[in-house]
Amino acid sequence: MLNDIKPEDLLYLDIETVPLVANYNLLPEEHKKLWDKKAASLIKESDTPESIYNRAGIYAEFGKIICISVGFVVNKDGVRFFRVKSFYGDDEKVLLTDFAQMLNRFGKRQSANLCAHNGKEFDFPYIARRMLINGIEIPEILNVAGKKPWEVKFIDTMELWKFGDNKHYTSLNLLTFIFNIPSPKDDIDGSQVAQCYYNGELERIVAYCEKDVLAVVQLFLKYKGLPTIDLNNIEQADN
């Protein structure tokens, strides 16, 4: 199947998420109780619901999206360029609405697919859930309810690396290392995103998210045995 997919047919994406509020004590009482119940299944040894609240951002019910970075490959006379665009801000509904409009346009392409690392387990469902919470209609390409497996237009670079081994989790950072791709974690990593966000460093997070998207496309090209994109051929998309 991989041989039939052109790099130009994919929309590569990555998201960054944070807890809904800066710290546990700012949660409304009812939401605090619900987090306490969720945390009970996560707590180990001396942990408390408060001490692990920094992990709340990975759950769509307790977190929000602050950045979605996307990229697509453009072939110019046999040379591949990568165009990147980010949707970000404090107002999740606004960024998700703008992203949904772009996704609806992209999804009209017959060969359109979405590509992310661990996207099937995290990025794709998280985006869909947060759209529902914000009252946004889920774009057709992202709305997989009731679809047959072959109708789902998701490509997952982590799943491709499994080769059928369902127990195997491999981080994007590790794969970029073994394939000699520049690491997207040269400034911050995922564990620092919430702290950076609530310290007012959103632009820093956007730069990190865009590096992750670039790493995903480079990894996909490695899987196909194709040359990676020259770093001089990275462009910001206009729309």
N, C-alpha and C positions, 0 to 999 in steps of 0.2 A: 504494500500500500504506500509506503514512504516514497518509493520510486515514482509514483504517479502524482505526487504533490510538489508543485513548484514553489520555491521560496516566495515568489511574487504573489501567490494566492493566499498568503496568511496575514492576519493581523496579529502581531506579537504584542503581548501586554503584561503588565505587572501592576499590582496595587499595593498601597501602603495603608495600614489601618492602625487606629489607636483606641484606647478605652474612651467611652463617651465623656468622661470627665477626668480631670487631672489626677485626682486621687480618691480613694475609697470613701473618705469622710464627706465628700461632696455629693455622693449618691443620694437621691431621694429615698426615704425609708423603705418604701415598697420594693424599689429596685435593689436596694441593699439586701433585703431579705432573699430576693430571687438570686442575687449573686452568691450569697452565703450558701444557698442550696446547691448551686452549680459548683462552687468551690469545694464543697464537701467531697466531691468525687475526684478532685484534683490534688487535694492537700496531702503532703507527705511530711512525716516527722514533726518538726517544729513550725511548719507553715500555718498561716491563718488566712481567712478570706481577705483580710486587709493586705497582708504581706505579698500575696500573689495577684493582687488586683492589676498589676502591670501587664498581666497576661490576658486581661479581659478583651483586649483589642482583637484577638484572633477569633473571637466568637461574634457572629453577626448580630446576636441579640444584645450584646453588651458593648459593642464597639461601633466604629464608624469609619468610612473611607475618607481619607484626606487627599489622596492622590491616585490617579490612574494614568500611567504612562503607556502609550501605544506607539508602535512603529511598523512601517511596511517597507518592503524592498522594491526598489525601482531599477529596472535594467536600462541603462543608457548606452547603446552601441556596444553591448557585451560587457559593460562594466556595471557592477552592482553598487547602488547607493542605498543608504538607509535613512528614511525620514522619520523623525520622532516628534511626537506632540504629547503634552501632558494636560490633564484636567485636574485641577487642584484648588484647594481653598478651605475655608472654615465652614462654608455652607454646603453640606453634603448633597442636599437636594439639587442645588444649582449645578454642581459638577456632574452629578449622575444624569441630570436632564440633558446637559450638553453632550455627555458621553453617549447616551441613548440615541440622540439624534445622529451622531456620527456613525454609530453601530448600525442603525437602520439603513443608512446610505450604503455602508460597506456590505451589509448582508444581502443586498440585491444582486450582487455578483454571484453567478451560478457556482463558481469554484471557491467561494469564500469559506475560510476556516479561521478559527481563533486558536492561538498558540500561546501557552504559558508553561512555566515550570511548576509542577504540582497544581496546575490549573484546575484539573477535574475535582480535586479534593478541597481546594481553597479558593482561588481567585474567582472562578466562574460561579459557583454557588453563592459565595459571599456577595458578589455584585448583585445577583438576582434577588437575594433575600433583602438586601438594603434598598433595592429599587421598590420592592413590595412595601416595605416599611415606610418609605417616603411617598408612596402613592404614585409611582411611576410605572407605566406600562413596560413590561420586559420586552426588549427587541426579539424578534422571531429567532434569530440565530442563537440567542442565549437562552431561550425558553424551551427547555428539553422535556417538559412534562408530557408524557404520553408518546414520545417519539421512540421509534425503533433505534437500536444501537447504530445502525449504518446511516441513520438520518441525523445523528448528532455531529455537528461540525466542530469538534474539539480535538486539538492536537496537544499532547502533554509531553514535554521533553523528559520529564522524570519517568513517566510510564514507558516511553520508548526505551529508556535505559534499563528497565526491569527485565525485558525479554521473557515475560511470563512469570517472573519471581515476585509474587504479591507481597512478600515480607520485606522486600528490599527498598529502603528509603535512601536516596542519595541527594545531598544538597547541591544547589546550583554552584555554590562556592567551590565544593570539591570537584565537580565536573569541569568547571573552568580551569582549575589547577591542572588536572590530569590531561586536559586537551590543550594546555598552554594558551588559554584565552585570558586576557587581562581581567583581573578580579574586579567585580562590582563593589566589593567590600573594602575599598582602599581608604575610605573616610569613616563611614559608620556601617553598622550592620543592623539587622532587623530588631535586635533587642534594645537598640538605642533610639528607635524612631519615636516612641511615645514621649520620652524625655525631651528630645529635640523639638517635637511639635509644641509641647506645653512650655518650652523655653522660647518659643517664637521663631524657630529656625525652619520654617516650612520650605523655603527655597533650597536649603541644604538637603531636605528629604526628597524634593523633586529631582535634584541632580542625581541622588542615589538611586531613585526609582528608574530613571532613564538609563542609568548604567546597567541595571538589572535587565531591562528590555533588550539592550544591545547584547548582553551576555546570552540571552535566550536565542536570538537570531543567529549569533555566531555558533552556538552549540548545535542548533538545527542544521546549519550548513556543514558542520563537522560530521554529523550523523549521515549526511548525504554524500560525504566525500568531496565537497565543493570548497573552493577557496573562501576564507572568511572575508568580511568587508573591511576594506582599508579604513583606518580611523580618520583619514582625511576626507572620506566620502560619507560622513555623517551630517545630515542636514536637519534643520528644524522645519517641520511642515507648516504651511500657511493656514490650512483648515482641516 
